[in-house]
Amino acid sequence: MLDKFRFRDREYAEKISERIKSMQVNARFMHVCGTHQDTLVKYGLDEIFSRAGIEIRQGPGCPVCVTTPLEIEEGISLAKKGKTIATYGDLLKVPGEKDSLLKAKARGCDVRVVYSIDDSVDIAAKNKDKEIVFMAIGFETTAPSTANVLLKSPPENFSILNCHRRIPPALKALMDMGEAKIDGFIEPGHVSTIIGVKPYKFLSEQYKIPQVIAGFEPIDLLMGVYMLVKQLKEGRAEVENEYKRAVDPQGNEKALEKIDEVFKPDAIEWRGFPIIPDSHLSLKPAFESKDASVRYEDELSELKHKEFKEQRGCRCNEMLRGLITPQECPLFGKKCTPMNPVGPCMVSFEGACQIEYKWKRKV
Amino acid sequence: MCLAIPGKIIEIEGDKAKIDFGEGSIYKANVSLVDAEVGKWALVHAGYAIRIMEEKEAKETLSLFDELLQ
């Protein structure tokens, strides 16, 4: 229906890449979405861009990767104390300090993979004798589903460990840190389906940085980069929308209303980053009874002031800030592989290291 | 996590809709976040339709590309 194959059309692709090359702009762009990274590497666009003088880095755009060891340890700790943990599959292998939820499951803890938060509500409804804790990870794309559930009075034995995060404050943090030297942002298509165009505007105004919201087909990404290069060439810094077929300027208003009803912005730490102001979608007081960190406060207290060390040699923190590529990490493809991942960027299907390993495996 | 897949809405029952993703893959998704209608296309993420898509819009994107590449 979406004329998908024209979004993968070779002739189109060649035409756009020629255009990019002819503008002779050397630049480094950042995207913040695992699906963008997958398209970039799978179709060899990274090499096309590199020949045109454009380098593209994946920033903190993988919800699983930016979840902190503390959040993972909280899930593991509750699982060990007899709660049923439900979450998206990608999170299971992510290491906390030593363990992962998958290892906890192997030792007999009740850890379940769900496709949607609705599935975990069903588990709670069918198992009244169990306490179900859903680990709610994800950016603005996923947060509305959590909000929707909490607004519909889920079962008493259901609560969430809330790890939802917001993208625009993280982009601001990257600009303020200044270490990644970014000349433009490729904004995530499906986060933007929810939030629309406006929440990015302050970045272009404040930091004079071009931004393009892009879709996930190869032509989308090529076009997104072309639009960024064109902005640089013409000295513009605006938010443009390449993915109009899925992103309205105002976003998804129904979803945004639900987010506003349930969450409020707050500060939170991201893996690889210090605490980022306003980057958390924290629960409003009315929903505190569904907040597992409040409900099980006593059981989680032992973790509260604990410091978590990163895995030795793992450079995920630098990866997430856009400072290095997977190939620059000495563990990549050697000690760290998808079968035995050391850091979250190799664990997740959306992590830059796993994507690099899957499509290139140059070690 | 950010992956979302388009499928055609074939039946609506309350908050849930049966969505056909092609090749015999039919899955129930929650449609509380959109104005769902049978026969329309929905973009589905983690079990929730997050946007209704129109064929017209996809075509417009392609014509926008043509325009920009003129």
Boltz contact constraints between the chains, C-beta under 6 A:
constraints:
  - contact:
      token1: [A, 1]
      token2: [B, 41]
      max_distance: 6.0
  - contact:
      token1: [A, 1]
      token2: [B, 55]
      max_distance: 6.0
  - contact:
      token1: [A, 2]
      token2: [B, 58]
      max_distance: 6.0
  - contact:
      token1: [A, 3]
      token2: [B, 58]
      max_distance: 6.0
  - contact:
      token1: [A, 6]
      token2: [B, 62]
      max_distance: 6.0
  - contact:
      token1: [A, 15]
      token2: [B, 69]
      max_distance: 6.0
  - contact:
      token1: [A, 33]
      token2: [B, 2]
      max_distance: 6.0
  - contact:
      token1: [A, 35]
      token2: [B, 2]
      max_distance: 6.0
  - contact:
      token1: [A, 35]
      token2: [B, 3]
      max_distance: 6.0
  - contact:
      token1: [A, 63]
      token2: [B, 1]
      max_distance: 6.0
  - contact:
      token1: [A, 115]
      token2: [B, 47]
      max_distance: 6.0
  - contact:
      token1: [A, 116]
      token2: [B, 46]
      max_distance: 6.0
  - contact:
      token1: [A, 116]
      token2: [B, 47]
      max_distance: 6.0
  - contact:
      token1: [A, 118]
      token2: [B, 30]
      max_distance: 6.0
  - contact:
      token1: [A, 118]
      token2: [B, 47]
      max_distance: 6.0
  - contact:
      token1: [A, 138]
      token2: [B, 1]
      max_distance: 6.0
  - contact:
      token1: [A, 141]
      token2: [B, 2]
      max_distance: 6.0
  - contact:
      token1: [A, 141]
      token2: [B, 45]
      max_distance: 6.0
  - contact:
      token1: [A, 142]
      token2: [B, 46]
      max_distance: 6.0
  - contact:
      token1: [A, 144]
      token2: [B, 33]
      max_distance: 6.0
  - contact:
      token1: [A, 145]
      token2: [B, 46]
      max_distance: 6.0
  - contact:
      token1: [A, 145]
      token2: [B, 48]
      max_distance: 6.0
  - contact:
      token1: [A, 148]
      token2: [B, 32]
      max_distance: 6.0
  - contact:
      token1: [A, 188]
      token2: [B, 2]
      max_distance: 6.0
  - contact:
      token1: [A, 190]
      token2: [B, 2]
      max_distance: 6.0
  - contact:
      token1: [A, 190]
      token2: [B, 4]
      max_distance: 6.0
  - contact:
      token1: [A, 190]
      token2: [B, 45]
      max_distance: 6.0
  - contact:
      token1: [A, 193]
      token2: [B, 50]
      max_distance: 6.0
  - contact:
      token1: [A, 193]
      token2: [B, 51]
      max_distance: 6.0
  - contact:
      token1: [A, 223]
      token2: [B, 65]
      max_distance: 6.0
  - contact:
      token1: [A, 244]
      token2: [B, 61]
      max_distance: 6.0
  - contact:
      token1: [A, 245]
      token2: [B, 57]
      max_distance: 6.0
  - contact:
      token1: [A, 245]
      token2: [B, 58]
      max_distance: 6.0
  - contact:
      token1: [A, 245]
      token2: [B, 61]
      max_distance: 6.0
  - contact:
      token1: [A, 246]
      token2: [B, 43]
      max_distance: 6.0
  - contact:
      token1: [A, 246]
      token2: [B, 51]
      max_distance: 6.0
  - contact:
      token1: [A, 254]
      token2: [B, 33]
      max_distance: 6.0
  - contact:
      token1: [A, 255]
      token2: [B, 33]
      max_distance: 6.0
  - contact:
      token1: [A, 350]
      token2: [B, 1]
      max_distance: 6.0
